[in-house]
Amino acid sequence: MTDEQRSKEIVPEDAWQLILAVRQKVCSDGFPLDGLALRGDPNGPAGFVAVNEADALLSVNRDGGWHSFVAVSDDVGQLFDLYLPVALASAQRPLTLAHLGQSLDGRIATESGDSYYVTGEANILHLHRLRALCDAVIVGAGTVLHDDPQLTARRAPGDNPVRVVIDTERRLHGRYKVFTDGAAPTRVFSRAGAGARPEPLPAQVRTLEIETEGAQIPPAAIIAALRAEGLYNLFVEGGGVTVSRFLAAGVLDRLQVAVAPLIIGSGRPAFTLPPVASLAEARRPPCRRFEMGEDVLFDFDLRGQDV
Ligand SMILES: NC(=O)c1ccc[n+]([C@@H]2O[C@H](COP(=O)([O-])OP(=O)(O)OC[C@H]3O[C@@H](n4cnc5c(N)ncnc54)[C@H](OP(=O)(O)O)[C@@H]3O)[C@@H](O)[C@H]2O)c1
């Protein structure tokens, strides 16, 4: 590495480009056995290249651990800590990550479904970055019904994920943005044998039927159907019912909960899980904490955890 490179600092915009370059490299080539090293002009716009050479800016191991060969600020270090483990998901090491933004008292929306916004700007940007790194973003019918979200990565440079809606009973009509805006492919999962929709979905929306267990579509069956399409990096964005079902089914690898300094006092809960008799049975998985504006993000590693 040249002295000029060594004296430079990686700024947040370039750190994000490095993270996207890691993602592209992993998607195209898988993770090289000898680790991944990235180089480029840290003060240039985009255009980092992934190489295995001695003049790298950053090296990354397969668990998301990293080493920078130039100066990085705490903010940039946080970007690498947060997003490299997500960027490294692959067919060999798929990832299912869920996120919820909740008030101090564990609510994700009011009773009427108002959730704009529980958490602050920094957390909203975080959601867009997760979308940009993932192959598919998954939401329940309740979220589409109340929020009419686009589920795109429009606030962060990167590609939009495939959008996946779990609409068991085919309750949703076809005029929501995820069905009509054409910003990314959309899939809808319903119960095999559910009744007719209030109106048909646009032709470009792919619908899939899955056998239920009780009233539920098994989350593992949704994940298996998406992996069969080559979608390995899955982001379950909400709402509370959907994330709780994935968590209870033991299929999440990571769970992120952003806690905002806000008390709602009533409303839709973040988590609804089967009761436990004692606190010893409550989950206390390994956890990292990140300050995110006024909010605190708890990032739980659920791999290898009993459920
Ligand atoms: N703060 C946040 O992080 C955040 C994130 C997203 C949404 N929200 C807010 O949360 C609210 C919606 O959340 P919610 O918990 O009420 O609903 P939700 O999780 O968005 O949707 C729940 C519905 O999704 C379907 N579903 C999900 N998983 C299923 C499974 N495994 N099997 C069968 N059906 C499944 C069911 O539809 P059927 O009822 O048709 O069977 C279920 O009723 C909205 O107000 C939204 O604004 C907040």
The ligand as an ORCA input file, in Angstrom:
! r2SCAN-3c Opt
* xyz 0 1
  N     -42.222     -0.652     14.151
  C     -41.955     -1.629     13.291
  O     -40.836     -2.168     13.260
  C     -43.031     -2.087     12.351
  C     -42.644     -2.896     11.263
  C     -43.664     -3.327     10.413
  C     -44.991     -2.983     10.676
  N     -45.289     -2.193     11.736
  C     -46.686     -1.889     12.090
  O     -47.185     -3.078     12.623
  C     -48.556     -3.207     12.304
  C     -48.762     -4.529     11.625
  O     -48.189     -5.541     12.429
  P     -49.002     -6.781     12.914
  O     -48.155     -7.502     13.897
  O     -50.347     -6.303     13.347
  O     -49.226     -7.590     11.571
  P     -48.210     -8.235     10.489
  O     -47.180     -9.061     11.171
  O     -47.764     -7.205      9.529
  O     -49.222     -9.172      9.712
  C     -49.816    -10.233     10.405
  C     -50.567    -11.052      9.419
  O     -49.672    -11.605      8.480
  C     -50.069    -12.909      8.156
  N     -49.001    -13.830      8.593
  C     -47.734    -13.501      8.970
  N     -47.018    -14.607      9.228
  C     -47.824    -15.658      9.003
  C     -47.661    -17.050      9.079
  N     -46.504    -17.626      9.417
  N     -48.718    -17.838      8.791
  C     -49.894    -17.284      8.446
  N     -50.107    -15.965      8.343
  C     -49.092    -15.147      8.609
  C     -51.371    -13.140      8.879
  O     -52.351    -12.731      7.962
  P     -53.879    -13.158      8.037
  O     -54.428    -12.384      9.156
  O     -54.386    -12.792      6.695
  O     -53.918    -14.631      8.323
  C     -51.260    -12.221     10.061
  O     -52.501    -11.805     10.580
  C     -48.918     -2.051     11.402
  O     -49.566     -1.082     12.202
  C     -47.576     -1.533     10.949
  O     -47.653     -0.145     10.778
  C     -44.340     -1.747     12.582
*
